[in-house]
Amino acid sequence: MELQNLITFSMNKQFELELQSVIEKYPDLSIRKKTDGSGYLKGILNIPDDLGRIAGSFSIEIHSTSTFPYRYPKVYEVGGDIPIEADWHKYDDNSCCLTVEQKELIDCHYGIILIHFVEKIVIPYFANQIYRKATGHYLNEYPHGLYGIKMFYSDLFGSHDINFWKTCVINCFTKGKFERNHKCYCGSGKKFKHCHLPIEEKLQMLGKEKVMNDLKRIFLL
Ligand SMILES: [Zn+2]
């Protein structure tokens, strides 16, 4: 009985339920079982180019974590096509560094769906690897460490101006917020609800403490 409990505990129900939907669409992946009975995906993931032709193929595994769907599952590139170097966004256990933690937290705020994860996160990651192999540099990536986090926030705020970030953060975490139908404080001329309100909602997902802490570290760069 104890063992059975342990097995049930280690399985992530939602992940298990969603495996089938992925292999139906990606038949070169299959469901494998670990010794504890939990499932994971293993096989070939074909990466399409803009015209839908296969631009490259990678031998991968996708494993559940206890935090799925509120964090990404783990992706491993096991074919050795990507060098194990931080610079290539792959760690020594073959796991892939998919993006900065902040983006992951926002993506997973309402729980991520496995097939969407494969299509919106995993395939673009490998497409980026193909691009880098061909050109020597990534099309878009967040570098490791604080510079990557800074780039993430620059993209999120739509501005490199750190003083503007402060305005946005203060408004976001202050009570009696900006009125939805007012022209946005950024000066775009658009209504707040169509401009920086959605950005503030993402900041809310990260939480005041995390945002303030990140920005403090960035300001010291
Ligand atoms: Zn705005």
Residues whose N, C-alpha, C, O or C-beta is under 5 A from the ligand:
A	BS01	ZN	C184 C186 S188 C195 H196
